[in-house]
Amino acid sequence: MLDSPDATLISDTLAGDEGAFAELVRRYQGAVWGTVHRILGNSYDCEDAVQEVFLRAFTSLRRFDPRYPFGPWILRIAANYCIDQLRRKKSRKMQLWSELREGEQEHLLKDLSHDGGLSAVINAGVQDYEKIARMLLDGLRPKLKAAFVLREVDGREYNEVAMALGTSELTARVRVSRARAELQKRYKRCLAGAGGRELL
């Protein structure tokens, strides 16, 4: 089974062989976990997310087209799951903010501007670059973030990004380009917010 091609494992899984699907999980768990972790970050339980991705793959396996490779297909499910989670998180944040009274909102904004949020991280020093990068990435729209992470963090080719996101290669390139532009714009705003202090 260890040497079986993916297509054979898929066909065996559909025939009821649970061990065949376990082998597919073993083969692709690392790639799925890496994608989920890089898109969602540490604030999510990535183990639960990976299990959900494989559960979705298992329940959709009959719709898989064996003429195509399994790897990009499972990564597409992972990317779509991450995009859904990011959208839910953003939606919930806005709802919670709107539930605050005006005085609470002002107090929270004051706290963030004085000793929290991005400006505090910027002023903390070089060791916090990773936090800055995560804050900048988290501000991107989910589809842009997924495309950027797959291309720039995971180092995937544009055709792989396109397959993972279920788009054309041109759309994948456009999303990565927009993500880059948005990150540069946000970074410049951060520098301006830090009194124009150079971080590099």
PEWO-V824104 format. One record per pair of residues at least 12 apart in sequence whose ideal C-beta (glycine too) atoms are under 7 Angstrom apart, sorted by the first residue. I is the first residue (numbers start at 1). GAP is how many residues later the second one is. Records with the same first field share a line. If there is no record, write none. Layout:
BEGIN
I: GAP + GAP
END
This chain:
BEGIN
1: 18 + 19 + 22
2: 21
6: 18 + 64
7: 59
9: 14 + 15
10: 51 + 54 + 56 + 60
13: 48
14: 47 + 48
21: 37
24: 46
25: 29
28: 43 + 46
29: 21
31: 40 + 44
32: 18 + 21 + 42 + 43 + 46
33: 13 + 17
34: 120
35: 40 + 43 + 44 + 115 + 119
36: 13 + 14 + 17 + 42 + 46
38: 111 + 115 + 116
39: 43 + 106 + 107 + 110
40: 42 + 45
41: 93 + 97
44: 41
49: 32
52: 29
53: 24 + 25 + 28
56: 21 + 25
57: 17 + 20
72: 88 + 91 + 92
75: 89
76: 87 + 88 + 89 + 90
79: 67 + 71 + 85 + 86
82: 64
83: 59 + 60 + 63
86: 56 + 59
87: 55
118: 17 + 72 + 75
119: 74 + 75
121: 14
122: 68 + 72 + 77
123: 71
132: 58
136: 47 + 50 + 51
139: 47
140: 39 + 42
143: 32
144: 31 + 34 + 35 + 38
145: 34
146: 19
147: 14 + 18 + 25 + 28 + 29 + 32
148: 28 + 31
150: 14
151: 25
158: 14 + 15
END
